[in-house]
């Protein structure tokens, strides 16, 4: 079979799975399995087991749960609440005032933890009640926290950059 035919089978498999409403990750997995079954003589179970083990047995991936654990430690030790209280006086003169405290706190926490989810969860637990008590609109609070939570992806050492680094060797 030609390369074009092989490519069309793979593309139609992927599009078919997505059209059926299958999750993207499962659709990609099914497309890979179809590719292995149709176009390779390698045993499917051995190939999958080897790839799964080799991609998860990297020492550099040990940092992932530690980042999430660090976020929990910072939240439970009330250090993040102290961070909010310390940044609040500096931000009062800016337009938007204390809304910027959540953004700055997210940037600092993202640089420390490396996780957008941990950043959003931890900073939101502290910032939302503080800003609601000061009369800020809930949509403004949630918008700034969710937008600034993505700083965890951009500021190294982020979990995504570690995963990409491991994958790219």
C-alpha positions in Angstrom: 0.0 0.0 0.0 1.3 3.5 -0.8 2.2 6.1 1.8 -0.9 8.2 0.8 -3.2 5.2 1.5 -1.6 4.5 4.8 -1.9 8.2 5.8 -5.6 8.3 4.7 -6.4 5.2 6.8 -4.8 6.8 9.9 -6.5 10.2 9.3 -9.9 8.6 8.8 -9.5 6.5 11.9 -8.7 9.6 14.0 -11.5 11.7 12.5 -13.9 8.8 12.8 -13.1 8.4 16.5 -13.4 12.1 17.1 -16.7 12.3 15.2 -18.1 9.5 17.5 -17.3 11.7 20.5 -14.4 9.7 21.8 -12.0 11.7 23.9 -9.0 13.1 22.1 -6.4 11.0 24.1 -8.4 7.8 23.5 -8.8 8.7 19.8 -5.0 9.1 19.4 -4.4 5.8 21.3 -6.9 4.0 19.0 -5.3 5.5 15.9 -1.8 4.3 17.1 -3.1 0.8 17.8 -4.7 0.7 14.3 -1.4 1.8 12.9 0.6 -0.9 14.7 -1.9 -3.6 13.9 -2.2 -2.8 10.2 1.3 -1.6 9.3 3.7 -3.4 11.6 4.7 -6.9 12.4 5.6 -6.0 16.0 3.5 -7.6 18.7 1.0 -5.0 20.0 1.2 -5.8 23.7 5.0 -5.8 23.8 5.2 -2.5 22.0 2.7 -0.8 24.3 4.3 -2.2 27.4 7.8 -1.1 26.4 6.7 2.4 25.4 4.6 2.9 28.5 7.4 1.8 30.8 10.1 3.7 29.1 8.2 7.0 29.1 7.2 6.7 32.8 10.5 5.4 34.2 12.4 8.7 34.0 14.0 10.1 37.1 13.2 13.6 36.0 9.5 12.9 36.2 9.9 12.5 40.0 9.6 16.2 40.3 5.9 16.2 39.2 4.3 14.9 42.4 6.8 17.0 44.4 5.6 20.2 42.8 2.0 19.3 43.7 3.0 18.4 47.2 4.8 21.7 47.6 1.7 23.5 46.7 -0.3 21.7 49.4 2.4 22.4 51.9 2.3 26.1 51.1 -1.4 26.2 51.3 -1.7 24.3 54.6 1.1 26.3 56.3 -0.8 29.5 55.6 2.2 30.9 53.8 0.1 31.8 50.8 -2.2 33.9 53.0 0.8 35.7 54.4 1.9 36.3 50.8 -1.4 38.0 50.0 -1.3 40.1 53.1 2.3 41.2 52.3 1.6 42.1 48.6 -1.7 44.0 49.3 -0.2 47.3 50.5 2.0 47.6 47.3 -0.9 47.0 45.0 -3.4 49.5 46.4 -2.2 52.4 44.2 -2.6 50.5 40.9 -5.9 50.6 39.0 -7.7 47.5 39.9 -6.0 47.5 43.2 -6.1 44.2 45.0 -7.0 42.4 41.8 -3.4 42.5 40.9 -2.4 40.8 44.1 -3.9 37.6 42.8 -2.0 38.0 39.6 1.3 38.7 41.3 0.7 35.9 43.8 0.0 33.5 40.9 3.2 34.5 39.2 5.2 34.0 42.3 3.5 30.7 43.2 3.8 29.5 39.6 7.5 30.1 39.7 7.8 28.1 42.9 5.4 25.2 42.2 5.5 24.9 38.4 1.9 23.7 38.2 -0.9 25.7 36.8 -3.5 23.6 38.6 -1.7 23.9 41.9 -1.3 27.6 41.4 -5.0 28.2 40.5 -6.2 26.0 43.4 -3.9 27.5 46.0 -4.1 31.2 45.1 -7.9 31.0 44.6 -8.4 29.5 48.1 -6.7 32.5 49.5 -7.6 35.3 47.1 -11.3 34.7 46.4 -12.4 35.1 50.1 -10.2 38.1 50.7 -11.4 40.0 47.6 -15.0 39.1 48.2 -14.7 40.5 51.7 -13.4 43.7 50.2 -16.4 44.0 47.7 -14.8 42.9 44.4 -17.1 41.5 41.7 -16.9 37.7 41.6 -16.5 37.5 37.8 -13.5 39.8 38.1 -11.9 37.7 40.8 -12.4 34.4 39.1 -11.3 35.9 35.7 -8.0 37.2 37.1 -7.3 34.0 39.0 -8.0 31.7 36.1 -6.1 33.8 33.7 -3.1 34.3 35.9 -3.1 30.6 36.9 -1.8 29.8 33.4 1.5 31.5 34.4 2.5 28.1 35.8 3.0 26.9 32.2 5.2 29.8 31.2 7.5 30.2 34.2 10.2 27.5 34.5 10.4 25.0 36.1 6.9 24.1 35.0 5.5 20.6 34.9 4.8 20.9 31.2 8.4 22.0 30.5 9.7 19.0 32.5 7.5 16.6 30.5 8.6 18.2 27.2 12.3 18.0 28.3 12.0 14.4 29.2 10.3 13.6 25.9 12.8 15.5 23.9 15.7 14.2 25.9 
